[in-house]
Amino acid sequence: MSFTAFTEYLQLEKNYSLHTVTAYENDLRSFSEFCKEAYEDDNIQKVHYVQIRSWIVSLVESGLQNVTINRKISSLKTYYKFLLKTKQIEVTPLAKHKALKTAKKVQVPFSEKEMETVLANMNFSEDYEGIRNKTIIEMFYATGMRRAELINLKQSDIDYTAKTIRILGKRNKERIVPLIKKLEAQLIVYSTYRKQVVATQKEELFLTAKGNKMYSSLVYRLINEYFSMASTKVKKSPHILRHTFATHLLNQGADLNAVKELLGHASLASTQVYTHNSLAELKSVYAKAHPRNKR
């Protein structure tokens, strides 16, 4: 079954990334194959909720986590909304569907001490890759940008005169974040090494040692490698650095709406998750400052 019209809609009208579109298409094909095997019909435009329910049961029995299953069903929801919009169906089979319950995972940010250990006390190699890696960590911590945003960041996005960084986020939504002094100094050092070592005219700011565009697994690996030497936390990833950026700002009294804009969140609800991370800091301040508690 072809999903070309749907994938073109996601790319052209919704501005979804190629990675996201591919994930949606894979979910639809997976459900289509299930229907063909279980019901001898792969036309998922005509299905009833009972068939979707059977697929959910099979996914649960295969050992997939509820959060993964919910994501797959979300792909179906988007597809049926598209069919409604284009008047190919009159009612979505998922109209009364309720998402599976999932346990909320607490993302534990790095402490200020752990960040200091990595950025100030760790010995980065004095070569292109070492300087690049330190600059990437500084960039994540100073801006809170996503991994994909960092990979696609261009040299022209850094405005040294205005002291700003232009970030192109999800669905091509642009935001501007300040360029702080420590990051600026690190970028100047990095640019020198980049010119000497990477003989390429590519626009991307961060490149591999061979002059190619950085890729997702490499960025994850380098963050995990350096923070494994400074932290005992289970999760050590670029996304945890994004949490760290937001949490440390809130701990220092930053306005929630300002953090929302810096992170590029569409709604305040997405940002409010970080208030849970800063609750421990608030409790500490309360314990030290409240007159009744000091007695």
SVG drawing of the C-alpha trace seen along z (x, -y; Angstrom):
<svg xmlns="http://www.w3.org/2000/svg" viewBox="-18 -43 65 57">
<polyline fill="none" stroke="black" stroke-width="0.4" points="0.0,0.0 1.3,-3.5 1.6,-6.3 3.2,-8.8 0.5,-11.5 0.7,-11.2 4.5,-11.5 4.5,-14.4 1.9,-16.1 4.1,-15.6 7.2,-17.0 5.6,-19.9 2.8,-21.1 3.8,-20.0 7.6,-20.6 8.5,-17.3 12.1,-16.1 13.0,-13.2 13.8,-11.1 10.3,-11.7 8.5,-11.1 10.4,-7.8 9.4,-6.7 5.7,-7.5 5.9,-5.5 7.5,-2.6 4.8,-2.5 2.1,-2.5 3.8,0.2 4.1,2.3 0.4,2.0 -0.4,2.7 1.7,5.9 -0.1,7.0 -3.5,6.5 -2.5,8.4 -1.3,11.4 -4.1,11.4 -7.0,10.2 -5.8,10.8 -6.2,7.1 -3.5,4.5 -5.7,1.5 -5.6,-0.2 -7.9,-3.0 -10.9,-0.7 -10.0,0.8 -12.1,0.8 -10.8,0.2 -10.9,3.9 -8.2,4.5 -6.0,1.7 -6.7,3.2 -5.5,6.6 -2.3,4.9 -1.7,3.2 -2.1,6.6 0.4,8.2 2.9,5.3 2.4,5.8 3.0,9.5 6.1,8.9 7.6,7.1 7.5,3.5 7.2,0.8 4.0,-1.2 5.7,-4.4 6.9,-2.8 3.4,-1.5 1.9,-4.9 4.3,-6.4 3.2,-3.9 -0.5,-4.6 0.3,-8.3 1.5,-7.7 -1.8,-6.1 -3.7,-9.0 -1.9,-11.5 -2.6,-9.3 -6.3,-9.1 -6.5,-12.8 -4.9,-13.3 -7.5,-11.0 -10.3,-13.0 -8.8,-16.3 -8.6,-15.0 -12.2,-13.5 -11.0,-10.0 -12.8,-8.7 -15.7,-10.1 -14.6,-9.0 -11.3,-7.9 -11.2,-4.4 -9.1,-5.9 -11.8,-8.4 -12.3,-6.8 -8.8,-5.3 -7.0,-6.0 -3.2,-5.8 -1.6,-3.1 -0.4,-4.1 3.3,-4.8 5.5,-5.4 7.0,-8.8 10.8,-8.7 12.7,-11.3 15.5,-12.7 18.3,-13.4 20.4,-16.4 24.1,-16.7 25.1,-18.8 27.0,-22.0 30.0,-20.2 29.9,-17.5 29.7,-20.2 32.7,-21.9 34.6,-18.6 34.1,-18.1 34.6,-21.6 37.2,-23.0 39.1,-20.0 39.1,-17.4 42.0,-17.1 40.8,-17.3 43.4,-16.4 45.0,-19.3 44.0,-18.3 41.0,-19.0 38.8,-16.3 39.6,-17.2 38.9,-20.9 35.8,-20.1 34.4,-17.8 34.9,-20.4 33.2,-23.0 30.3,-20.7 29.8,-20.2 30.1,-24.0 27.5,-24.5 25.0,-22.1 25.4,-23.5 25.3,-27.1 22.3,-26.9 20.2,-23.8 19.9,-23.0 18.8,-19.5 21.3,-17.0 19.8,-17.5 20.0,-21.2 23.7,-21.1 24.4,-18.7 22.7,-21.1 24.2,-24.3 26.0,-26.4 29.0,-28.7 26.8,-31.6 24.4,-31.0 27.0,-32.4 26.8,-36.2 29.8,-37.4 28.9,-41.0 25.4,-40.7 26.5,-37.9 23.8,-35.6 23.2,-32.1 20.5,-31.3 19.0,-27.8 16.7,-26.2 14.5,-23.9 11.7,-21.4 9.4,-22.2 11.9,-24.9 11.0,-27.1 13.8,-29.6 14.9,-31.0 17.8,-33.2 19.8,-32.5 22.6,-34.6 26.3,-33.8 27.9,-33.9 31.6,-34.8 32.9,-31.4 31.3,-29.8 32.4,-32.6 36.0,-32.1 35.8,-28.4 34.3,-28.8 37.2,-31.2 39.7,-28.5 37.7,-25.8 37.5,-27.8 41.3,-28.1 41.7,-24.3 38.8,-23.8 40.6,-25.9 43.9,-24.1 42.7,-20.6 39.4,-20.4 40.1,-21.3 36.5,-21.8 34.0,-24.6 31.1,-22.9 28.6,-25.1 28.1,-23.0 29.9,-24.2 30.9,-20.9 32.5,-18.3 34.2,-14.9 38.0,-14.7 37.5,-13.7 35.5,-16.9 32.1,-15.2 28.9,-16.3 28.6,-15.1 26.1,-12.2 23.8,-11.4 25.5,-8.4 28.9,-10.1 27.5,-13.1 25.9,-10.7 29.0,-8.7 31.3,-11.6 28.9,-13.0 28.6,-9.6 32.4,-9.1 33.3,-12.3 30.5,-12.3 31.2,-8.7 34.5,-9.9 32.8,-12.6 29.3,-11.2 27.8,-8.0 24.4,-8.9 22.8,-6.1 21.8,-8.3 24.6,-10.4 23.4,-11.9 22.9,-15.2 19.3,-15.3 20.4,-15.2 22.6,-18.2 19.5,-19.9 17.8,-19.1 20.8,-20.3 20.8,-23.7 17.1,-24.2 17.4,-23.0 20.5,-25.1 18.8,-28.2 15.7,-27.6 17.8,-26.9 19.4,-30.3 16.0,-32.1 15.4,-32.2 11.8,-32.9 10.0,-29.8 8.7,-31.6 12.3,-32.7 13.5,-29.2 10.6,-28.1 11.8,-30.5 15.4,-29.4 14.5,-25.7 12.2,-26.4 9.2,-24.8 5.8,-25.4 4.0,-25.4 4.8,-26.1 3.6,-22.6 6.7,-21.1 9.0,-23.4 7.3,-22.8 8.8,-19.3 12.0,-21.0 10.5,-22.5 10.4,-19.0 14.2,-18.8 14.7,-22.1 12.4,-21.2 15.3,-19.8 17.1,-23.2 14.0,-25.0 13.7,-22.8 17.3,-23.5 16.8,-27.3 13.6,-27.0 15.3,-25.0 18.1,-27.5 16.0,-30.6 12.6,-30.1 12.6,-31.5 10.4,-28.8 12.6,-26.1 15.8,-27.6 14.4,-27.4"/>
</svg>
